Amino acid sequence: MGAPNRARSGPALSFRRLAERSTFFMPAAILLLLLVFYPIATTIILSFFSGSSFVGLGNYGAILQDPATLNPNGLSGGPPYGTLVNNLLWIVIHLPLSLFTGLVLAVLLQRVRGASIIKSFIFLGMVTPLIVIGVLLGFTIEAPVGFVPAFFGSIGLPSLDVNWIAHPTTLLFGLILGSVWSWTGFSTIIYSAGLTTIPKDYFEAARVDGASEWHIFTRITWPLLRPVTLVIVTMSLLWELKLFDIILGATNAGGGVGGAADVLALQMYRYAFVALPPEANKAAAVACMLLLFTTLVAGFLFRRLLTGDAPKPRAARRLATSTRAGE
Amino acid sequence: MAGPVLRLPHIRLRTVLVHLAAWGIGVAWLIPFLGVAVVAFRPLGEVALGWWNLSPFNPTLANFAGAWGNSDCPLSMGIRNSLLVAVPSTFIPLMVGAFAGYGFARYRFPGRDYVFLSVVLLMAVPQQMVAVPIFKLMLSVGLLNQFLGLILLHSAWGIPWIVLFMRNFYRTLPVEIEEAARVDGASEFKTFYRIVLPMALPAFAAVVVLQFMWVWNDFFFAKIMLQSTDRAVATLCVTQLSGQFTRPWDLLSAAAILTLLVPVGLYIVLQRYYIRGMIGWTIKG
């Protein structure tokens, strides 16, 4: 009912104004249609073809049956697990660790002198090119030049005093933990910004009432940071799915020894730009799988952002949905 | 009565511990960077068994000279090429996105929110999703291996977040002045560049810093677009120095330091805008 009113508000636009207004969108529309929308549509179409013949989901089936994607022997034999599992492992390990570390650091740094300097140190990994981060991680876990194997040797763990680059398990988990190191700057900065939005009175009132620090954290800080957590989780998921430079920089286009640290984006790159002859259709199918995952993640966040900042109780959400449906 | 007297040292000890922990973590976070920096400044023979072994210690700039004037992929060229790509790839999408973002913030038209949402959703698209068609398209129009092709690609790719960021910024500005200007007969463009543009300069600064760093740090688009070595940007040079089986850590460290110097330097100088930009497009979505 509101729509016609809105349309009628204000005088009708002159043709000149309409033309002017549409030119505001023109350059962006042309660039996006030609260099983003058109390639996306083409890739989706490519993924259903093999050469010039339509194969339906054939490429997807072939990829999912490829041990490079899902390695059935990985469960018992250790890495390589396959690209799909590796991306999942990154999500399962990297997401909670970087989120938690960032939160702890942000809370810890609230009352520290020179916190902005420490934050800059931690944030360095976020401004450095990811390909350089990859090289840096490779350097740090390689024996004997790297610090990590030597460190474990010096604290009496000889089983970890090996060349991490040369062993599938240490390579995979070394890079996952290393990427926690580089990405924690993100959650630290965003959580720090989130903490400043919480009014100081809340904490002071709670302290006056004799609440313990732990209580203050679980009852005030954490619930009020929920919208911020949502953003960090989404951005981290997208980052973990799009992973490419770090692996290539630390190893090679094959994902390191035995493909232990291989990921979906790298697999796509090999199909399209390393394989001879190129397998553009399989590359397209891998890319589409990635797109499916990232769109699901992003769609989830944007829905939340559009329906309001904080996640709402279920009843309120149902009400909001039904209102929208009734329009 | 004894309470305050006893609590004072208690708080102090706690504060000291918190500071020690925080600074300890901060410095520990730098260790990988420190390692690469130390290797970059020393001969490979000294650091092959660990950069923390400090004797003998003969600092040298030879590694930097080797990376800067390398015969495979000189960083002097890589950094120049990176600048040639990154500067236009920053200002083109800034202008394009500033206009479109204004349109989304102020103009009403049917389906606007759906168009806006689909543009914003593009931020989630992986680069791999456009790689093959872009490669073929650029090849067919002769822009493969040309900076212009890569610049156009980066420009298009940067538009979604810039549109989102600028649109959210414009919506914080009071609309009344613009309305008044329109009533007085000012054209849309005049309203935009006389009234909106001057107020938007801080937001532009945030866009410039973030987009420049994004393009500078990009590897994938450069890798598929720039095939010949004399067009390589800095991030490409880093991998081209890597060697097939063993890694020349002396050269590689120097190249890594040279490549990260520009974005890190920019961050140190323009930190305020960078953080503002990053928080702007994440939290205030």
Interface residues (C-beta under 8 A of the other chain):
Chain A: R6 A7 R16 R17 E20 R21 T23 F24 F25 P27 A28 A29 L31 L32 L34 L35 V36 Y38 P39 I40 T42 T43 L46 L105 L108 L109 R111 V112 R113 G114 A115 I117 I118 S120 F121 I122 F123 L124 G125 V127 T128 P129 L130 I131 V132 V135 L136 L137 G138 F139 T140 E142 P144 V145 G146 F147 A150 G178 W181 I189 I190 A193 G194 P227 V228 V231 I232 M235 L238 L241 K242 F244 D245 L248 G249 A265 M268 Y269 A272 F273 A280 A283 A284 V286 A287 C288 L290 L291 T294 T295 V297 A298 G299 L301 F302 L305 L306
Chain B: T15 V18 H19 A21 A22 W23 I25 G26 V27 W29 L30 I31 P32 F33 G35 V36 V39 V47 A48 L49 G50 W51 W52 P93 M95 V96 G97 F99 A100 Y102 G103 Y107 R108 L117 V119 V120 L121 L122 M123 A124 V125 P126 Q127 Q128 M129 V130 A131 V132 P133 I134 F135 L137 L152 L153 S155 A156 W157 I159 P160 V163 S187 E188 F189 F192 M213 W216 N217 D218 F219 F220 K223 I224 A234 T235 V238 T239 S242 R247 W249 L252 S253 A256 T259 L260 P263 V264 L266 Y267 I268 Q271 Y274 I275 M278 I279 T282 I283 G285
